[in-house]
Amino acid sequence: MHAMQYEITLPADYDMGIIRERVATRGHLLDDFGGLGLKVYGLRERGVGGSTLNQYSPFYLWHDEAGMNAFLFGGPFSGIVESFGRPAVQHWTVLGFEEGPAFGSAPVAAGKHVVRIPDETDPVAFLGEALDGLREHLRQDGAHSGALAVDPRSWQVVRYSLWTGQAPESDEIRYQILHLSSPHLDQLRRGRQWDQPSKAANSTPGSASGGPAGH
């Protein structure tokens, strides 16, 4: 699984009604997009919910690399590029996805918490604790679902969660959800996602014993 987000920061006097109209008329186009677990059409609005800026910031969970690539290269992402220029696309490997008690209801807000794993810290232990923290975070009333993801280049860890009410203040960055596309939400694997693959998956060419063929 892969998490993805891009942030389009807009002028302080930008009419955010333009973004709302854009999502209202185009958001449904990804409601059946192949490979997409969910897309959160996130909005930060200056002066609302503690935000100091205007920003359109979609967040994606992909269960299928082919779907993600189809979106980015020659797909719907071209509409973003045409309207706003090409933003940097942040990308993380998903290490855990969990449901909350409000999973069956429509989320209206999202929250993001970002931390870097310190250089002297064992990443396995750190991430295990972070996944426990995600589960604890999602025990709160109004929690829809959440994901834990890591960028192993920068060792940045992201916890992103969806809520049927206001996102908790422990999430430093909070978003309004204008729309949620979730065509393959049921295909997002639940729980911890860094266990060893099966023996069948390890039986690759070049592996005489059935173990990994390389490092």
Buried (B, 14 or more C-beta within 10 A) or exposed (E): BBBBBBBBBBEEEBEBEEBBEBBEEEBEEBEEBEBBBBBBBBBBBBEEBEBEBBBBBBBBBBBBEEBBEBBBEEBBBEEBEEEEEEBEBBBBEBBBBBBBBBBEEEBBBBBBBEBEBEEEEEBEEBBBEBBEBBBEBBEBEBBBBBBBBBBEEEBBBBBBBBBBBBBBEEBEBBBBBBBBBBBBBEEBEEEBBEEEEEEEEBEEEEEEEEEEEEE
